[in-house]
């Protein structure tokens, strides 16, 4: 197949990737950045993430010829393999777009097969042999991976995918509601001798209405901008008394004694239960079970107590996908900003303040109130207040960097990282670590 127009320019642009792949370097090449996009289950919880290199590289090389795609695949897999992927994922899935030739990649063995879904993507202009495709799918499944297929209008490869793959992904914006329902119904009726039922992923979902349409059409997983758009947002109900949480936060900042804090907690059985569950969780690593409130407060210390109570402001009753996604976004942003502060040489107390800056930066979305009104009720330092309300001060560049990481904007990431005295590669590493931490700690605050 002849290279498309512009392929030579793209090969020049991907030269750093190619050199890193040849060197066996598992770190992202200079300027590249691992991005993630949430994938929801029918329970409206985050079931996994689709991982890719930065959007600029992803969009340019997804439709390229196989030699270029192999370089992209190699660097993406190497980047993921350089992290503790098992901890990063937990029980969740990693969806990774790759070319069918991925079976030949030696780095594949470094990914956790049971949690990895290799989504096979073939450019529309490329013809693929259905027999060879089946061999590749079987080979990946024999190694323990789950295999997905990006829907194409090729009857031969579609038949193979419906019969042999574990997932089929559909670009929903290309179909109407009736077509989507027919697609899932026909796909589930396709013969799959001795195999688990096929699972369908609806991608590129733009709005909450589109999500409901795909949900009714029978899709199993959902992906797209709708997850974080928070259109028609209404403050969700909580199991806890947020006014009581804010009161205790203010008492902490004013230097209240442990006995006074314990008295305030005892008046709220839900808070007491959640705190004791938190202090006795495996993540705390205590050998003896704690049953007394004052003992729990002493072990936590004021800084950790303030942090834990701040997380409770995100506690939601009957949470749906929007609340779950927002809570995890806040956790990741807060942890990322804290770790970047430590990496740049700031003292631990300042890093803790940056954690709160990241966490409080999304409270307006959760509570449905302006940030200024929220900060009028809860005690924070002037440095935190300046970053959140006035877009200024020493903490603001870290907040900008955290937001840029969520957007996967490499130029902005590089610029804000430089303002914080950081290298983009270090930012990338801390982002993955923050995601790992958020996966592990999220349930403990509920």
C-alpha positions in Angstrom: 0.0 0.0 0.0 1.4 3.4 -0.9 1.9 5.9 1.9 -0.8 8.5 2.3 0.0 12.1 1.5 1.9 13.5 4.4 3.2 10.2 5.7 6.8 11.2 5.3 6.2 14.2 7.4 4.5 12.1 10.0 7.4 9.6 10.0 9.8 12.6 10.7 7.5 13.7 13.5 7.4 10.2 15.1 11.2 9.8 14.8 11.7 10.3 18.6 9.1 7.5 19.2 10.9 5.2 16.8 14.3 5.8 18.4 12.9 5.2 21.9 11.2 1.9 20.7 14.5 0.7 19.1 16.4 1.6 22.3 13.9 -0.5 24.4 13.0 2.6 26.4 9.8 2.1 28.4 9.4 5.8 29.1 7.2 8.0 26.9 9.3 9.7 24.3 10.1 13.4 24.7 6.9 15.4 24.3 4.5 12.4 24.4 2.0 11.9 27.2 -0.1 9.0 28.3 -3.8 10.0 28.3 -6.8 8.2 29.7 -10.6 8.3 29.1 -13.1 6.8 31.5 -15.2 3.8 30.3 -18.5 3.3 32.3 -20.4 0.1 33.0 -24.2 -0.3 33.0 -24.0 0.3 36.8 -22.8 3.8 36.0 -19.4 3.2 37.7 -16.0 3.6 36.1 -15.2 0.1 34.8 -11.9 1.0 33.2 -10.0 3.4 31.1 -9.0 3.7 27.4 -5.3 4.6 27.4 -3.5 6.3 24.5 -0.5 8.6 23.9 -1.4 12.2 23.7 -4.3 13.1 21.4 -2.1 14.7 18.8 -0.1 11.5 18.2 -3.2 9.3 18.6 -5.2 11.1 15.9 -2.3 11.3 13.5 -1.1 7.7 13.7 -4.3 5.7 14.2 -4.9 5.6 10.5 -1.3 5.2 9.4 0.2 2.2 7.7 1.3 -0.7 9.8 5.0 0.2 10.1 4.2 3.5 11.7 1.4 2.1 13.9 3.8 -0.5 15.3 6.0 2.3 16.6 3.0 4.0 18.2 1.8 0.7 19.7 5.3 -0.2 21.0 5.7 3.1 22.8 2.2 3.1 24.3 2.6 -0.4 25.7 6.1 0.4 26.9 4.9 3.4 28.7 2.1 1.5 30.4 4.4 -1.4 31.3 6.8 1.0 33.0 4.2 1.7 35.7 2.7 -0.8 38.3 -0.2 -1.6 36.0 -1.7 -4.1 38.4 -2.0 -1.5 41.1 -3.1 1.2 38.6 -6.0 -0.9 37.4 -7.2 -2.8 40.4 -10.3 -4.5 39.3 -10.7 -2.2 36.3 -10.0 -2.8 32.7 -7.4 -1.1 30.4 -8.7 -0.6 26.8 -5.8 -0.1 24.5 -6.1 0.7 20.7 -3.6 -1.3 18.8 -2.9 -2.7 15.4 -3.5 -6.5 14.8 0.2 -7.0 14.5 0.5 -6.4 18.3 0.8 -10.2 18.8 4.4 -9.9 17.7 5.3 -7.3 20.3 7.6 -8.7 23.0 6.5 -6.0 25.5 3.0 -7.4 25.6 4.1 -9.9 28.2 4.6 -7.0 30.7 0.9 -6.1 30.7 -1.6 -7.8 33.1 -3.5 -9.9 30.6 -6.6 -10.4 32.7 -7.2 -6.7 33.0 -6.2 -5.7 29.4 -8.5 -5.4 26.5 -6.6 -5.0 23.2 -8.8 -3.1 20.9 -7.8 -4.1 17.3 -8.0 -1.1 15.0 -7.5 -1.3 11.2 -7.5 1.9 9.1 -10.5 2.0 6.8 -8.4 1.9 3.6 -6.5 -1.2 4.6 -7.7 -4.7 3.7 -7.2 -7.5 6.2 -7.5 -11.2 5.7 -10.3 -12.6 7.9 -8.5 -15.9 8.3 -5.3 -14.1 9.5 -7.4 -11.9 11.7 -8.9 -14.9 13.4 -5.4 -16.3 14.0 -4.4 -13.0 15.6 -7.4 -12.9 17.9 -7.0 -16.5 19.0 -3.3 -15.9 19.6 -4.0 -13.0 21.9 -6.7 -14.8 23.8 -4.5 -17.8 24.3 -2.1 -15.5 26.1 -4.9 -14.4 28.5 -5.9 -11.1 26.9 -9.4 -10.0 26.1 -9.7 -8.7 22.5 -11.9 -6.0 21.1 -12.8 -4.8 17.6 -13.5 -1.3 16.3 -16.7 -1.7 14.2 -16.1 -1.6 10.4 -18.4 -2.0 7.5 -16.6 -5.1 6.2 -18.9 -8.1 6.4 -16.0 -10.6 6.4 -14.1 -9.1 9.3 -17.3 -8.2 11.1 -18.3 -11.9 11.1 -15.0 -12.9 12.6 -15.2 -10.1 15.2 -18.7 -11.1 16.3 -17.8 -14.7 16.6 -14.3 -14.5 18.2 -13.8 -11.1 20.0 -14.8 -10.3 23.5 -15.8 -6.7 22.8 -17.1 -4.7 19.9 -16.8 -0.9 19.9 -19.3 1.2 18.0 -18.8 4.9 17.1 -22.4 5.8 18.1 -22.4 9.2 16.4 -22.5 7.4 13.0 -25.9 5.7 13.8 -29.4 6.6 14.9 -31.2 5.0 17.8 -33.0 2.3 15.9 -29.8 1.3 14.1 -28.0 1.0 17.5 -30.7 -1.2 18.9 -30.7 -3.4 15.8 -26.9 -3.7 15.9 -26.7 -5.0 19.5 -29.6 -7.4 18.9 -28.0 -8.8 15.8 -24.6 -9.0 17.4 -25.9 -11.0 20.4 -27.7 -13.4 18.1 -24.5 -14.2 16.2 -23.1 -17.8 16.9 -20.4 -17.9 19.5 -19.7 -21.5 20.2 -18.3 -22.1 23.7 -17.6 -18.4 24.3 -18.8 -15.8 26.7 -21.5 -13.4 25.5 -20.2 -10.5 23.4 -19.9 -7.1 25.1 -20.7 -3.9 23.3 -18.9 -0.5 23.9 -20.7 2.7 22.8 -18.1 5.3 22.2 -18.2 9.0 21.3 -21.3 9.6 23.4 -21.7 13.4 23.6 -24.7 14.0 25.9 -26.6 12.4 28.8 -29.5 11.9 26.4 -27.3 10.0 24.0 -26.1 7.9 27.0 -29.7 7.0 27.9 -30.3 6.1 24.2 -27.3 3.7 24.2 -28.2 2.3 27.5 -31.7 1.4 26.2 -30.1 0.0 23.1 -28.4 -2.6 25.3 -24.7 -1.5 25.3 -22.6 -2.8 28.1 -20.0 0.0 28.3 -20.1 3.7 27.6 -17.4 6.2 26.7 -17.3 9.8 25.5 -17.5 13.5 26.6 -20.8 13.0 28.3 -19.0 11.5 31.3 -17.5 14.8 32.5 -19.8 17.3 30.7 -22.1 17.6 33.8 -24.9 19.1 31.8 -28.1 20.1 33.7 -26.1 19.5 36.9 -28.1 19.4 40.1 -26.5 19.1 43.5 -26.7 15.4 44.6 -28.0 14.3 47.9 -25.6 13.1 50.6 -25.8 10.6 53.4 -23.8 13.0 55.6 -24.5 16.5 57.0 -22.1 18.7 55.0 -22.8 21.6 57.3 -21.5 19.5 60.2 -18.4 18.5 58.2 -17.6 22.2 57.4 -18.1 23.1 61.1 -15.6 20.4 62.2 -13.2 21.5 59.4 -13.3 25.1 60.8 -12.8 23.9 64.3 -9.7 22.0 63.2 -8.2 25.1 61.5 -8.9 27.1 64.7 -6.9 24.6 66.8 -9.7 22.8 68.6 -8.7 20.1 71.1 -9.2 16.4 70.4 -11.9 16.1 73.0 -13.9 18.9 71.4 -13.6 17.3 68.0 -14.7 14.0 69.4 -17.7 15.5 70.9 -18.8 17.0 67.6 -18.3 13.7 65.8 -20.3 11.7 68.4 -23.3 13.9 67.6 -23.3 12.4 64.0 -23.5 8.6 63.8 -22.9 8.5 60.1 -19.7 10.5 60.4 -18.6 8.4 63.3 -19.2 5.2 61.4 -17.3 6.4 58.3 -14.4 7.5 60.3 -14.0 4.2 62.2 -14.4 2.3 59.0 -11.7 4.5 57.5 -9.2 4.1 60.4 -9.7 0.4 60.5 -9.4 -0.2 56.7 -6.5 -2.4 55.5 -4.9 0.7 53.8 -4.2 2.2 57.3 -2.2 -0.9 58.3 -3.1 -0.9 62.0 -2.7 -4.2 63.8 -5.4 -3.5 66.4 -8.9 -2.5 65.7 -9.8 1.0 66.9 -13.2 1.5 68.5 -12.9 4.8 70.3 -13.4 8.1 68.6 -10.7 10.0 70.5 -8.2 7.2 69.9 -9.0 7.4 66.1 -8.5 11.1 66.1 -5.1 10.9 67.8 -3.9 8.2 65.3 -5.1 10.2 62.3 -3.7 13.5 63.4 -5.2 16.9 62.5 -3.8 17.0 59.0 -5.1 13.6 57.9 -8.4 14.3 59.7 -8.8 17.5 57.8 -8.0 15.8 54.5 -10.4 12.9 55.2 -13.2 15.3 56.2 -12.6 17.3 53.0 -13.1 14.2 50.9 -16.5 13.6 52.6 -17.8 16.8 51.0 -18.0 14.6 47.9 -20.0 11.9 49.6 -23.1 11.2 47.5 -26.3 9.1 48.1 -27.3 7.1 45.1 -24.5 8.4 42.9 -24.7 8.1 39.2 -21.9 8.2 36.6 -21.5 12.0 36.8 -20.9 12.0 40.6 -18.6 9.0 40.4 -16.5 10.6 37.6 -16.4 13.9 39.4 -15.3 12.4 42.7 -12.5 10.4 41.0 -11.4 13.5 39.0 -11.1 15.5 42.2 -9.1 12.8 43.9 -6.7 12.5 41.0 -6.3 16.2 40.6 -5.6 16.7 44.3 -3.1 13.9 44.6 -1.3 14.9 41.4 -0.9 18.5 42.7 0.3 17.3 46.1 2.9 15.0 44.5 4.1 17.5 42.0 4.7 20.0 44.8 6.9 17.4 46.6 8.7 16.6 43.3 9.4 20.3 42.8 10.9 20.7 46.3 8.1 22.3 48.3 7.8 21.3 51.9 5.2 18.8 53.0 2.8 21.3 54.6 2.6 23.2 51.4 2.1 20.0 49.4 -0.8 19.2 51.7 -2.3 22.7 51.0 -2.0 21.9 47.3 -3.9 18.7 47.8 -6.8 20.7 49.3 -6.5 23.3 46.4 -7.1 20.5 43.9 -9.8 18.9 45.9 -11.7 22.2 46.5 -11.3 23.2 42.9 -14.2 20.9 41.9 -16.5 21.4 45.0 -18.6 24.0 43.1 -19.6 21.3 40.7 -20.4 18.8 43.4 -22.3 21.2 45.7 -23.9 23.4 43.0 -22.6 26.5 44.6 -20.1 29.2 43.6 -16.6 28.6 44.9 -16.6 32.0 46.6 -19.7 31.0 48.6 -18.1 27.6 49.5 -14.9 29.2 50.8 -16.9 31.7 52.8 -18.0 28.7 54.9 -14.8 26.7 55.2 -11.4 27.9 56.6 -8.6 27.7 54.0 -5.3 29.6 53.7 -5.0 32.8 51.7 -2.8 31.0 49.2 -5.5 28.4 48.5 -8.1 31.1 48.3 -6.0 33.1 45.8 -5.5 30.1 43.5 -9.2 29.1 43.5 -10.9 32.6 43.5 -8.4 35.0 41.9 -6.3 32.7 39.6 -3.1 34.0 41.1 -0.4 33.1 43.6 2.2 30.3 43.9 -0.4 27.5 43.9 -2.2 28.6 40.7 0.4 27.2 38.2 0.0 23.7 39.9 -3.8 24.0 39.5 -3.3 25.0 35.8 -1.0 22.0 35.3 -3.5 19.6 36.9 -6.3 20.8 34.6 -4.0 20.6 31.5 -3.1 17.0 32.4 -6.8 16.1 32.4 -7.2 17.7 29.0 -4.1 15.9 27.6 -2.8 19.2 26.2 1.0 18.6 25.7 2.0 22.2 25.0 0.1 23.5 28.0 1.5 20.7 30.2 5.1 21.6 29.2 4.5 25.3 29.8 2.9 25.0 33.2 5.4 22.3 34.2 8.2 24.7 33.5 6.6 27.3 35.7 6.5 24.8 38.5 10.2 23.7 37.9 9.2 20.3 36.6 9.9 18.1 33.6 6.9 16.8 31.5 8.1 13.2 32.0 7.9 13.5 35.7 4.5 15.0 35.5 3.4 12.0 33.4 4.7 9.6 36.0 3.0 11.4 38.9 -0.3 11.5 37.0 -0.3 7.7 36.6 0.6 7.3 40.3 -2.2 9.7 41.3 -4.7 7.6 39.3 -3.4 4.5 41.1 -3.8 6.1 44.5 -7.3 7.4 43.7 -8.4 3.8 42.7 -7.1 2.5 46.0 -8.3 5.3 48.3 -11.6 6.3 46.8 -13.8 3.7 48.5 -12.2 4.4 51.9 -13.8 7.9 52.1 -17.3 6.6 51.5 
